[in-house]
Amino acid sequence: MNDIEYFLTDEYIELNHLLKLAGFASSGGGGSALIVQGLVKVDGKPESRKRNKIRAGQIVRYGNARIFVLAPKGS
């Protein structure tokens, strides 16, 4: 399983943009497509909201990869 740590730069990040920044999609629209296809889970539950606000402490899963969303460094 691939584990990725993503440090927020703000209070939250929209799910479709997180998938782009993690390298799973080439754009936010590509991230949205993965979500619509039912391929993404947030905290173990299927997620269908493309612009769901992902905050520190949440875990996003796509395929066999997990993205651990962490508070901004230095906070």
mmCIF file of the N, C-alpha and C atoms, coordinates in Angstrom:
data_MODEL
# 
_entry.id   MODEL 
# 
loop_
_atom_site.group_PDB 
_atom_site.id 
_atom_site.type_symbol 
_atom_site.label_atom_id 
_atom_site.label_alt_id 
_atom_site.label_comp_id 
_atom_site.label_asym_id 
_atom_site.label_entity_id 
_atom_site.label_seq_id 
_atom_site.pdbx_PDB_ins_code 
_atom_site.Cartn_x 
_atom_site.Cartn_y 
_atom_site.Cartn_z 
_atom_site.occupancy 
_atom_site.B_iso_or_equiv 
_atom_site.pdbx_formal_charge 
_atom_site.auth_seq_id 
_atom_site.auth_comp_id 
_atom_site.auth_asym_id 
_atom_site.auth_atom_id 
_atom_site.pdbx_PDB_model_num 
ATOM 1   N N  . MET A 1 1  ? 0.846   -1.175 0.000   1.00 0.00 ? 1  MET A N  1 
ATOM 2   C CA . MET A 1 1  ? 0.000   0.000  0.000   1.00 0.00 ? 1  MET A CA 1 
ATOM 3   C C  . MET A 1 1  ? 0.894   1.242  0.000   1.00 0.00 ? 1  MET A C  1 
ATOM 4   N N  . ASN A 1 2  ? 0.566   2.189  -0.839  1.00 0.00 ? 2  ASN A N  1 
ATOM 5   C CA . ASN A 1 2  ? 1.306   3.442  -0.906  1.00 0.00 ? 2  ASN A CA 1 
ATOM 6   C C  . ASN A 1 2  ? 0.708   4.438  0.075   1.00 0.00 ? 2  ASN A C  1 
ATOM 7   N N  . ASP A 1 3  ? 1.528   4.965  0.955   1.00 0.00 ? 3  ASP A N  1 
ATOM 8   C CA . ASP A 1 3  ? 1.090   5.975  1.907   1.00 0.00 ? 3  ASP A CA 1 
ATOM 9   C C  . ASP A 1 3  ? 1.720   7.308  1.539   1.00 0.00 ? 3  ASP A C  1 
ATOM 10  N N  . ILE A 1 4  ? 0.888   8.338  1.503   1.00 0.00 ? 4  ILE A N  1 
ATOM 11  C CA . ILE A 1 4  ? 1.329   9.688  1.164   1.00 0.00 ? 4  ILE A CA 1 
ATOM 12  C C  . ILE A 1 4  ? 0.933   10.601 2.311   1.00 0.00 ? 4  ILE A C  1 
ATOM 13  N N  . GLU A 1 5  ? 1.830   11.480 2.707   1.00 0.00 ? 5  GLU A N  1 
ATOM 14  C CA . GLU A 1 5  ? 1.500   12.503 3.685   1.00 0.00 ? 5  GLU A CA 1 
ATOM 15  C C  . GLU A 1 5  ? 1.335   13.817 2.948   1.00 0.00 ? 5  GLU A C  1 
ATOM 16  N N  . TYR A 1 6  ? 0.203   14.480 3.164   1.00 0.00 ? 6  TYR A N  1 
ATOM 17  C CA . TYR A 1 6  ? -0.042  15.779 2.554   1.00 0.00 ? 6  TYR A CA 1 
ATOM 18  C C  . TYR A 1 6  ? -0.231  16.798 3.668   1.00 0.00 ? 6  TYR A C  1 
ATOM 19  N N  . PHE A 1 7  ? 0.634   17.801 3.698   1.00 0.00 ? 7  PHE A N  1 
ATOM 20  C CA . PHE A 1 7  ? 0.541   18.854 4.697   1.00 0.00 ? 7  PHE A CA 1 
ATOM 21  C C  . PHE A 1 7  ? -0.287  19.997 4.129   1.00 0.00 ? 7  PHE A C  1 
ATOM 22  N N  . LEU A 1 8  ? -1.361  20.323 4.802   1.00 0.00 ? 8  LEU A N  1 
ATOM 23  C CA . LEU A 1 8  ? -2.219  21.418 4.368   1.00 0.00 ? 8  LEU A CA 1 
ATOM 24  C C  . LEU A 1 8  ? -1.449  22.733 4.388   1.00 0.00 ? 8  LEU A C  1 
ATOM 25  N N  . THR A 1 9  ? -1.835  23.644 3.510   1.00 0.00 ? 9  THR A N  1 
ATOM 26  C CA . THR A 1 9  ? -1.291  24.991 3.524   1.00 0.00 ? 9  THR A CA 1 
ATOM 27  C C  . THR A 1 9  ? -2.367  25.974 3.973   1.00 0.00 ? 9  THR A C  1 
ATOM 28  N N  . ASP A 1 10 ? -3.560  25.463 4.171   1.00 0.00 ? 10 ASP A N  1 
ATOM 29  C CA . ASP A 1 10 ? -4.707  26.262 4.605   1.00 0.00 ? 10 ASP A CA 1 
ATOM 30  C C  . ASP A 1 10 ? -5.542  25.390 5.535   1.00 0.00 ? 10 ASP A C  1 
ATOM 31  N N  . GLU A 1 11 ? -6.719  25.835 5.877   1.00 0.00 ? 11 GLU A N  1 
ATOM 32  C CA . GLU A 1 11 ? -7.603  25.099 6.785   1.00 0.00 ? 11 GLU A CA 1 
ATOM 33  C C  . GLU A 1 11 ? -8.085  23.778 6.191   1.00 0.00 ? 11 GLU A C  1 
ATOM 34  N N  . TYR A 1 12 ? -8.259  23.756 4.871   1.00 0.00 ? 12 TYR A N  1 
ATOM 35  C CA . TYR A 1 12 ? -8.748  22.561 4.185   1.00 0.00 ? 12 TYR A CA 1 
ATOM 36  C C  . TYR A 1 12 ? -8.290  22.581 2.736   1.00 0.00 ? 12 TYR A C  1 
ATOM 37  N N  . ILE A 1 13 ? -8.521  21.451 2.045   1.00 0.00 ? 13 ILE A N  1 
ATOM 38  C CA . ILE A 1 13 ? -8.312  21.357 0.601   1.00 0.00 ? 13 ILE A CA 1 
ATOM 39  C C  . ILE A 1 13 ? -9.503  20.596 0.031   1.00 0.00 ? 13 ILE A C  1 
ATOM 40  N N  . GLU A 1 14 ? -9.971  21.010 -1.127  1.00 0.00 ? 14 GLU A N  1 
ATOM 41  C CA . GLU A 1 14 ? -11.073 20.300 -1.768  1.00 0.00 ? 14 GLU A CA 1 
ATOM 42  C C  . GLU A 1 14 ? -10.554 18.960 -2.277  1.00 0.00 ? 14 GLU A C  1 
ATOM 43  N N  . LEU A 1 15 ? -11.382 17.938 -2.155  1.00 0.00 ? 15 LEU A N  1 
ATOM 44  C CA . LEU A 1 15 ? -10.982 16.570 -2.476  1.00 0.00 ? 15 LEU A CA 1 
ATOM 45  C C  . LEU A 1 15 ? -10.452 16.437 -3.897  1.00 0.00 ? 15 LEU A C  1 
ATOM 46  N N  . ASN A 1 16 ? -11.135 17.026 -4.877  1.00 0.00 ? 16 ASN A N  1 
ATOM 47  C CA . ASN A 1 16 ? -10.678 16.874 -6.259  1.00 0.00 ? 16 ASN A CA 1 
ATOM 48  C C  . ASN A 1 16 ? -9.286  17.484 -6.463  1.00 0.00 ? 16 ASN A C  1 
ATOM 49  N N  . HIS A 1 17 ? -8.986  18.573 -5.774  1.00 0.00 ? 17 HIS A N  1 
ATOM 50  C CA . HIS A 1 17 ? -7.656  19.190 -5.879  1.00 0.00 ? 17 HIS A CA 1 
ATOM 51  C C  . HIS A 1 17 ? -6.601  18.360 -5.154  1.00 0.00 ? 17 HIS A C  1 
ATOM 52  N N  . LEU A 1 18 ? -6.972  17.746 -4.049  1.00 0.00 ? 18 LEU A N  1 
ATOM 53  C CA . LEU A 1 18 ? -6.035  16.874 -3.333  1.00 0.00 ? 18 LEU A CA 1 
ATOM 54  C C  . LEU A 1 18 ? -5.604  15.707 -4.220  1.00 0.00 ? 18 LEU A C  1 
ATOM 55  N N  . LEU A 1 19 ? -6.551  15.120 -4.935  1.00 0.00 ? 19 LEU A N  1 
ATOM 56  C CA . LEU A 1 19 ? -6.216  14.004 -5.825  1.00 0.00 ? 19 LEU A CA 1 
ATOM 57  C C  . LEU A 1 19 ? -5.260  14.445 -6.928  1.00 0.00 ? 19 LEU A C  1 
ATOM 58  N N  . LYS A 1 20 ? -5.431  15.674 -7.401  1.00 0.00 ? 20 LYS A N  1 
ATOM 59  C CA . LYS A 1 20 ? -4.511  16.219 -8.399  1.00 0.00 ? 20 LYS A CA 1 
ATOM 60  C C  . LYS A 1 20 ? -3.125  16.396 -7.795  1.00 0.00 ? 20 LYS A C  1 
ATOM 61  N N  . LEU A 1 21 ? -3.043  17.053 -6.634  1.00 0.00 ? 21 LEU A N  1 
ATOM 62  C CA . LEU A 1 21 ? -1.747  17.318 -6.019  1.00 0.00 ? 21 LEU A CA 1 
ATOM 63  C C  . LEU A 1 21 ? -1.029  16.046 -5.591  1.00 0.00 ? 21 LEU A C  1 
ATOM 64  N N  . ALA A 1 22 ? -1.782  14.994 -5.284  1.00 0.00 ? 22 ALA A N  1 
ATOM 65  C CA . ALA A 1 22 ? -1.175  13.716 -4.901  1.00 0.00 ? 22 ALA A CA 1 
ATOM 66  C C  . ALA A 1 22 ? -0.694  12.931 -6.125  1.00 0.00 ? 22 ALA A C  1 
ATOM 67  N N  . GLY A 1 23 ? -1.036  13.420 -7.323  1.00 0.00 ? 23 GLY A N  1 
ATOM 68  C CA . GLY A 1 23 ? -0.558  12.773 -8.548  1.00 0.00 ? 23 GLY A CA 1 
ATOM 69  C C  . GLY A 1 23 ? -1.486  11.721 -9.127  1.00 0.00 ? 23 GLY A C  1 
ATOM 70  N N  . PHE A 1 24 ? -2.705  11.628 -8.629  1.00 0.00 ? 24 PHE A N  1 
ATOM 71  C CA . PHE A 1 24 ? -3.641  10.623 -9.135  1.00 0.00 ? 24 PHE A CA 1 
ATOM 72  C C  . PHE A 1 24 ? -4.470  11.128 -10.301 1.00 0.00 ? 24 PHE A C  1 
ATOM 73  N N  . ALA A 1 25 ? -4.458  12.429 -10.544 1.00 0.00 ? 25 ALA A N  1 
ATOM 74  C CA . ALA A 1 25 ? -5.195  13.021 -11.653 1.00 0.00 ? 25 ALA A CA 1 
ATOM 75  C C  . ALA A 1 25 ? -4.359  14.166 -12.215 1.00 0.00 ? 25 ALA A C  1 
ATOM 76  N N  . SER A 1 26 ? -4.548  14.450 -13.498 1.00 0.00 ? 26 SER A N  1 
ATOM 77  C CA . SER A 1 26 ? -3.769  15.519 -14.121 1.00 0.00 ? 26 SER A CA 1 
ATOM 78  C C  . SER A 1 26 ? -4.384  16.892 -13.904 1.00 0.00 ? 26 SER A C  1 
ATOM 79  N N  . SER A 1 27 ? -5.635  16.904 -13.420 1.00 0.00 ? 27 SER A N  1 
ATOM 80  C CA . SER A 1 27 ? -6.316  18.173 -13.166 1.00 0.00 ? 27 SER A CA 1 
ATOM 81  C C  . SER A 1 27 ? -7.372  17.970 -12.094 1.00 0.00 ? 27 SER A C  1 
ATOM 82  N N  . GLY A 1 28 ? -7.956  19.073 -11.616 1.00 0.00 ? 28 GLY A N  1 
ATOM 83  C CA . GLY A 1 28 ? -9.059  18.962 -10.662 1.00 0.00 ? 28 GLY A CA 1 
ATOM 84  C C  . GLY A 1 28 ? -10.248 18.242 -11.282 1.00 0.00 ? 28 GLY A C  1 
ATOM 85  N N  . GLY A 1 29 ? -10.457 18.460 -12.581 1.00 0.00 ? 29 GLY A N  1 
ATOM 86  C CA . GLY A 1 29 ? -11.539 17.761 -13.288 1.00 0.00 ? 29 GLY A CA 1 
ATOM 87  C C  . GLY A 1 29 ? -11.289 16.261 -13.342 1.00 0.00 ? 29 GLY A C  1 
ATOM 88  N N  . GLY A 1 30 ? -10.035 15.881 -13.505 1.00 0.00 ? 30 GLY A N  1 
ATOM 89  C CA . GLY A 1 30 ? -9.684  14.464 -13.494 1.00 0.00 ? 30 GLY A CA 1 
ATOM 90  C C  . GLY A 1 30 ? -9.931  13.857 -12.125 1.00 0.00 ? 30 GLY A C  1 
ATOM 91  N N  . GLY A 1 31 ? -9.638  14.631 -11.079 1.00 0.00 ? 31 GLY A N  1 
ATOM 92  C CA . GLY A 1 31 ? -9.930  14.187 -9.713  1.00 0.00 ? 31 GLY A CA 1 
ATOM 93  C C  . GLY A 1 31 ? -11.418 14.011 -9.507  1.00 0.00 ? 31 GLY A C  1 
ATOM 94  N N  . SER A 1 32 ? -12.194 14.937 -10.048 1.00 0.00 ? 32 SER A N  1 
ATOM 95  C CA . SER A 1 32 ? -13.658 14.850 -9.947  1.00 0.00 ? 32 SER A CA 1 
ATOM 96  C C  . SER A 1 32 ? -14.170 13.583 -10.619 1.00 0.00 ? 32 SER A C  1 
ATOM 97  N N  . ALA A 1 33 ? -13.582 13.232 -11.752 1.00 0.00 ? 33 ALA A N  1 
ATOM 98  C CA . ALA A 1 33 ? -14.004 12.020 -12.466 1.00 0.00 ? 33 ALA A CA 1 
ATOM 99  C C  . ALA A 1 33 ? -13.762 10.772 -11.621 1.00 0.00 ? 33 ALA A C  1 
ATOM 100 N N  . LEU A 1 34 ? -12.639 10.717 -10.917 1.00 0.00 ? 34 LEU A N  1 
ATOM 101 C CA . LEU A 1 34 ? -12.357 9.562  -10.059 1.00 0.00 ? 34 LEU A CA 1 
ATOM 102 C C  . LEU A 1 34 ? -13.398 9.450  -8.950  1.00 0.00 ? 34 LEU A C  1 
ATOM 103 N N  . ILE A 1 35 ? -13.797 10.605 -8.414  1.00 0.00 ? 35 ILE A N  1 
ATOM 104 C CA . ILE A 1 35 ? -14.784 10.628 -7.336  1.00 0.00 ? 35 ILE A CA 1 
ATOM 105 C C  . ILE A 1 35 ? -16.139 10.161 -7.846  1.00 0.00 ? 35 ILE A C  1 
ATOM 106 N N  . VAL A 1 36 ? -16.561 10.680 -9.009  1.00 0.00 ? 36 VAL A N  1 
ATOM 107 C CA . VAL A 1 36 ? -17.855 10.316 -9.591  1.00 0.00 ? 36 VAL A CA 1 
ATOM 108 C C  . VAL A 1 36 ? -17.923 8.819  -9.893  1.00 0.00 ? 36 VAL A C  1 
ATOM 109 N N  . GLN A 1 37 ? -16.801 8.234  -10.247 1.00 0.00 ? 37 GLN A N  1 
ATOM 110 C CA . GLN A 1 37 ? -16.747 6.800  -10.555 1.00 0.00 ? 37 GLN A CA 1 
ATOM 111 C C  . GLN A 1 37 ? -16.794 5.930  -9.302  1.00 0.00 ? 37 GLN A C  1 
ATOM 112 N N  . GLY A 1 38 ? -16.774 6.561  -8.131  1.00 0.00 ? 38 GLY A N  1 
ATOM 113 C CA . GLY A 1 38 ? -16.850 5.815  -6.882  1.00 0.00 ? 38 GLY A CA 1 
ATOM 114 C C  . GLY A 1 38 ? -15.541 5.181  -6.460  1.00 0.00 ? 38 GLY A C  1 
ATOM 115 N N  . LEU A 1 39 ? -14.431 5.736  -6.916  1.00 0.00 ? 39 LEU A N  1 
ATOM 116 C CA . LEU A 1 39 ? -13.123 5.139  -6.654  1.00 0.00 ? 39 LEU A CA 1 
ATOM 117 C C  . LEU A 1 39 ? -12.408 5.724  -5.434  1.00 0.00 ? 39 LEU A C  1 
ATOM 118 N N  . VAL A 1 40 ? -13.040 6.683  -4.767  1.00 0.00 ? 40 VAL A N  1 
ATOM 119 C CA . VAL A 1 40 ? -12.380 7.396  -3.674  1.00 0.00 ? 40 VAL A CA 1 
ATOM 120 C C  . VAL A 1 40 ? -13.160 7.215  -2.376  1.00 0.00 ? 40 VAL A C  1 
ATOM 121 N N  . LYS A 1 41 ? -12.422 6.993  -1.292  1.00 0.00 ? 41 LYS A N  1 
ATOM 122 C CA . LYS A 1 41 ? -13.026 6.908  0.040   1.00 0.00 ? 41 LYS A CA 1 
ATOM 123 C C  . LYS A 1 41 ? -12.383 7.947  0.948   1.00 0.00 ? 41 LYS A C  1 
ATOM 124 N N  . VAL A 1 42 ? -13.183 8.480  1.846   1.00 0.00 ? 42 VAL A N  1 
ATOM 125 C CA . VAL A 1 42 ? -12.687 9.405  2.865   1.00 0.00 ? 42 VAL A CA 1 
ATOM 126 C C  . VAL A 1 42 ? -13.038 8.810  4.218   1.00 0.00 ? 42 VAL A C  1 
ATOM 127 N N  . ASP A 1 43 ? -12.028 8.601  5.032   1.00 0.00 ? 43 ASP A N  1 
ATOM 128 C CA . ASP A 1 43 ? -12.210 7.990  6.355   1.00 0.00 ? 43 ASP A CA 1 
ATOM 129 C C  . ASP A 1 43 ? -12.967 6.665  6.260   1.00 0.00 ? 43 ASP A C  1 
ATOM 130 N N  . GLY A 1 44 ? -12.645 5.881  5.223   1.00 0.00 ? 44 GLY A N  1 
ATOM 131 C CA . GLY A 1 44 ? -13.204 4.546  5.069   1.00 0.00 ? 44 GLY A CA 1 
ATOM 132 C C  . GLY A 1 44 ? -14.572 4.464  4.422   1.00 0.00 ? 44 GLY A C  1 
ATOM 133 N N  . LYS A 1 45 ? -15.162 5.604  4.065   1.00 0.00 ? 45 LYS A N  1 
ATOM 134 C CA . LYS A 1 45 ? -16.500 5.607  3.469   1.00 0.00 ? 45 LYS A CA 1 
ATOM 135 C C  . LYS A 1 45 ? -16.436 6.161  2.056   1.00 0.00 ? 45 LYS A C  1 
ATOM 136 N N  . PRO A 1 46 ? -17.191 5.571  1.116   1.00 0.00 ? 46 PRO A N  1 
ATOM 137 C CA . PRO A 1 46 ? -17.219 6.105  -0.250  1.00 0.00 ? 46 PRO A CA 1 
ATOM 138 C C  . PRO A 1 46 ? -17.626 7.581  -0.238  1.00 0.00 ? 46 PRO A C  1 
ATOM 139 N N  . GLU A 1 47 ? -16.947 8.364  -1.062  1.00 0.00 ? 47 GLU A N  1 
ATOM 140 C CA . GLU A 1 47 ? -17.217 9.803  -1.115  1.00 0.00 ? 47 GLU A CA 1 
ATOM 141 C C  . GLU A 1 47 ? -17.645 10.200 -2.521  1.00 0.00 ? 47 GLU A C  1 
ATOM 142 N N  . SER A 1 48 ? -18.743 10.935 -2.631  1.00 0.00 ? 48 SER A N  1 
ATOM 143 C CA . SER A 1 48 ? -19.247 11.358 -3.944  1.00 0.00 ? 48 SER A CA 1 
ATOM 144 C C  . SER A 1 48 ? -19.216 12.870 -4.119  1.00 0.00 ? 48 SER A C  1 
ATOM 145 N N  . ARG A 1 49 ? -18.836 13.603 -3.083  1.00 0.00 ? 49 ARG A N  1 
ATOM 146 C CA . ARG A 1 49 ? -18.786 15.070 -3.179  1.00 0.00 ? 49 ARG A CA 1 
ATOM 147 C C  . ARG A 1 49 ? -17.419 15.496 -3.707  1.00 0.00 ? 49 ARG A C  1 
ATOM 148 N N  . LYS A 1 50 ? -17.398 16.035 -4.909  1.00 0.00 ? 50 LYS A N  1 
ATOM 149 C CA . LYS A 1 50 ? -16.144 16.407 -5.566  1.00 0.00 ? 50 LYS A CA 1 
ATOM 150 C C  . LYS A 1 50 ? -15.385 17.477 -4.802  1.00 0.00 ? 50 LYS A C  1 
ATOM 151 N N  . ARG A 1 51 ? -16.108 18.413 -4.234  1.00 0.00 ? 51 ARG A N  1 
ATOM 152 C CA . ARG A 1 51 ? -15.456 19.533 -3.552  1.00 0.00 ? 51 ARG A CA 1 
ATOM 153 C C  . ARG A 1 51 ? -15.534 19.411 -2.039  1.00 0.00 ? 51 ARG A C  1 
ATOM 154 N N  . ASN A 1 52 ? -15.648 18.184 -1.567  1.00 0.00 ? 52 ASN A N  1 
ATOM 155 C CA . ASN A 1 52 ? -15.655 17.938 -0.126  1.00 0.00 ? 52 ASN A CA 1 
ATOM 156 C C  . ASN A 1 52 ? -14.408 18.566 0.488   1.00 0.00 ? 52 ASN A C  1 
ATOM 157 N N  . LYS A 1 53 ? -14.583 19.286 1.572   1.00 0.00 ? 53 LYS A N  1 
ATOM 158 C CA . LYS A 1 53 ? -13.462 19.942 2.245   1.00 0.00 ? 53 LYS A CA 1 
ATOM 159 C C  . LYS A 1 53 ? -12.745 18.932 3.135   1.00 0.00 ? 53 LYS A C  1 
ATOM 160 N N  . ILE A 1 54 ? -11.529 18.622 2.766   1.00 0.00 ? 54 ILE A N  1 
ATOM 161 C CA . ILE A 1 54 ? -10.721 17.655 3.499   1.00 0.00 ? 54 ILE A CA 1 
ATOM 162 C C  . ILE A 1 54 ? -9.836  18.425 4.478   1.00 0.00 ? 54 ILE A C  1 
ATOM 163 N N  . ARG A 1 55 ? -9.889  18.016 5.738   1.00 0.00 ? 55 ARG A N  1 
ATOM 164 C CA . ARG A 1 55 ? -9.175  18.722 6.802   1.00 0.00 ? 55 ARG A CA 1 
ATOM 165 C C  . ARG A 1 55 ? -8.129  17.801 7.454   1.00 0.00 ? 55 ARG A C  1 
ATOM 166 N N  . ALA A 1 56 ? -7.283  18.405 8.241   1.00 0.00 ? 56 ALA A N  1 
ATOM 167 C CA . ALA A 1 56 ? -6.233  17.649 8.936   1.00 0.00 ? 56 ALA A CA 1 
ATOM 168 C C  . ALA A 1 56 ? -6.848  16.518 9.746   1.00 0.00 ? 56 ALA A C  1 
ATOM 169 N N  . GLY A 1 57 ? -6.208  15.364 9.688   1.00 0.00 ? 57 GLY A N  1 
ATOM 170 C CA . GLY A 1 57 ? -6.665  14.194 10.431  1.00 0.00 ? 57 GLY A CA 1 
ATOM 171 C C  . GLY A 1 57 ? -7.467  13.218 9.591   1.00 0.00 ? 57 GLY A C  1 
ATOM 172 N N  . GLN A 1 58 ? -7.880  13.641 8.408   1.00 0.00 ? 58 GLN A N  1 
ATOM 173 C CA . GLN A 1 58 ? -8.657  12.743 7.562   1.00 0.00 ? 58 GLN A CA 1 
ATOM 174 C C  . GLN A 1 58 ? -7.730  11.903 6.688   1.00 0.00 ? 58 GLN A C  1 
ATOM 175 N N  . ILE A 1 59 ? -8.247  10.742 6.274   1.00 0.00 ? 59 ILE A N  1 
ATOM 176 C CA . ILE A 1 59 ? -7.495  9.836  5.409   1.00 0.00 ? 59 ILE A CA 1 
ATOM 177 C C  . ILE A 1 59 ? -8.307  9.610  4.150   1.00 0.00 ? 59 ILE A C  1 
ATOM 178 N N  . VAL A 1 60 ? -7.674  9.871  3.011   1.00 0.00 ? 60 VAL A N  1 
ATOM 179 C CA . VAL A 1 60 ? -8.310  9.668  1.706   1.00 0.00 ? 60 VAL A CA 1 
ATOM 180 C C  . VAL A 1 60 ? -7.680  8.439  1.078   1.00 0.00 ? 60 VAL A C  1 
ATOM 181 N N  . ARG A 1 61 ? -8.518  7.574  0.536   1.00 0.00 ? 61 ARG A N  1 
ATOM 182 C CA . ARG A 1 61 ? -8.012  6.364  -0.095  1.00 0.00 ? 61 ARG A CA 1 
ATOM 183 C C  . ARG A 1 61 ? -8.443  6.308  -1.550  1.00 0.00 ? 61 ARG A C  1 
ATOM 184 N N  . TYR A 1 62 ? -7.479  6.003  -2.403  1.00 0.00 ? 62 TYR A N  1 
ATOM 185 C CA . TYR A 1 62 ? -7.735  5.798  -3.830  1.00 0.00 ? 62 TYR A CA 1 
ATOM 186 C C  . TYR A 1 62 ? -6.947  4.564  -4.239  1.00 0.00 ? 62 TYR A C  1 
ATOM 187 N N  . GLY A 1 63 ? -7.638  3.535  -4.671  1.00 0.00 ? 63 GLY A N  1 
ATOM 188 C CA . GLY A 1 63 ? -6.967  2.279  -5.010  1.00 0.00 ? 63 GLY A CA 1 
ATOM 189 C C  . GLY A 1 63 ? -6.253  1.730  -3.796  1.00 0.00 ? 63 GLY A C  1 
ATOM 190 N N  . ASN A 1 64 ? -4.973  1.417  -3.949  1.00 0.00 ? 64 ASN A N  1 
ATOM 191 C CA . ASN A 1 64 ? -4.213  0.902  -2.809  1.00 0.00 ? 64 ASN A CA 1 
ATOM 192 C C  . ASN A 1 64 ? -3.355  1.987  -2.154  1.00 0.00 ? 64 ASN A C  1 
ATOM 193 N N  . ALA A 1 65 ? -3.700  3.247  -2.426  1.00 0.00 ? 65 ALA A N  1 
ATOM 194 C CA . ALA A 1 65 ? -2.955  4.366  -1.840  1.00 0.00 ? 65 ALA A CA 1 
ATOM 195 C C  . ALA A 1 65 ? -3.790  5.070  -0.775  1.00 0.00 ? 65 ALA A C  1 
ATOM 196 N N  . ARG A 1 66 ? -3.107  5.518  0.270   1.00 0.00 ? 66 ARG A N  1 
ATOM 197 C CA . ARG A 1 66 ? -3.753  6.315  1.307   1.00 0.00 ? 66 ARG A CA 1 
ATOM 198 C C  . ARG A 1 66 ? -3.049  7.658  1.396   1.00 0.00 ? 66 ARG A C  1 
ATOM 199 N N  . ILE A 1 67 ? -3.854  8.707  1.501   1.00 0.00 ? 67 ILE A N  1 
ATOM 200 C CA . ILE A 1 67 ? -3.320  10.052 1.679   1.00 0.00 ? 67 ILE A CA 1 
ATOM 201 C C  . ILE A 1 67 ? -3.676  10.479 3.098   1.00 0.00 ? 67 ILE A C  1 
ATOM 202 N N  . PHE A 1 68 ? -2.667  10.679 3.923   1.00 0.00 ? 68 PHE A N  1 
ATOM 203 C CA . PHE A 1 68 ? -2.861  11.154 5.284   1.00 0.00 ? 68 PHE A CA 1 
ATOM 204 C C  . PHE A 1 68 ? -2.778  12.681 5.244   1.00 0.00 ? 68 PHE A C  1 
ATOM 205 N N  . VAL A 1 69 ? -3.856  13.349 5.571   1.00 0.00 ? 69 VAL A N  1 
ATOM 206 C CA . VAL A 1 69 ? -3.901  14.810 5.524   1.00 0.00 ? 69 VAL A CA 1 
ATOM 207 C C  . VAL A 1 69 ? -3.496  15.338 6.884   1.00 0.00 ? 69 VAL A C  1 
ATOM 208 N N  . LEU A 1 70 ? -2.447  16.153 6.899   1.00 0.00 ? 70 LEU A N  1 
ATOM 209 C CA . LEU A 1 70 ? -1.854  16.623 8.140   1.00 0.00 ? 70 LEU A CA 1 
ATOM 210 C C  . LEU A 1 70 ? -1.955  18.143 8.248   1.00 0.00 ? 70 LEU A C  1 
ATOM 211 N N  . ALA A 1 71 ? -1.921  18.628 9.479   1.00 0.00 ? 71 ALA A N  1 
ATOM 212 C CA . ALA A 1 71 ? -1.950  20.065 9.735   1.00 0.00 ? 71 ALA A CA 1 
ATOM 213 C C  . ALA A 1 71 ? -0.719  20.712 9.095   1.00 0.00 ? 71 ALA A C  1 
ATOM 214 N N  . PRO A 1 72 ? -0.833  21.994 8.799   1.00 0.00 ? 72 PRO A N  1 
ATOM 215 C CA . PRO A 1 72 ? 0.335   22.689 8.217   1.00 0.00 ? 72 PRO A CA 1 
ATOM 216 C C  . PRO A 1 72 ? 1.560   22.537 9.118   1.00 0.00 ? 72 PRO A C  1 
ATOM 217 N N  . LYS A 1 73 ? 2.707   22.421 8.505   1.00 0.00 ? 73 LYS A N  1 
ATOM 218 C CA . LYS A 1 73 ? 3.956   22.327 9.274   1.00 0.00 ? 73 LYS A CA 1 
ATOM 219 C C  . LYS A 1 73 ? 4.122   23.580 10.123  1.00 0.00 ? 73 LYS A C  1 
ATOM 220 N N  . GLY A 1 74 ? 4.568   23.382 11.342  1.00 0.00 ? 74 GLY A N  1 
ATOM 221 C CA . GLY A 1 74 ? 4.807   24.502 12.233  1.00 0.00 ? 74 GLY A CA 1 
ATOM 222 C C  . GLY A 1 74 ? 3.575   24.976 12.986  1.00 0.00 ? 74 GLY A C  1 
ATOM 223 N N  . SER A 1 75 ? 2.464   24.235 12.867  1.00 0.00 ? 75 SER A N  1 
ATOM 224 C CA . SER A 1 75 ? 1.267   24.673 13.602  1.00 0.00 ? 75 SER A CA 1 
ATOM 225 C C  . SER A 1 75 ? 0.994   23.776 14.788  1.00 0.00 ? 75 SER A C  1 
# 
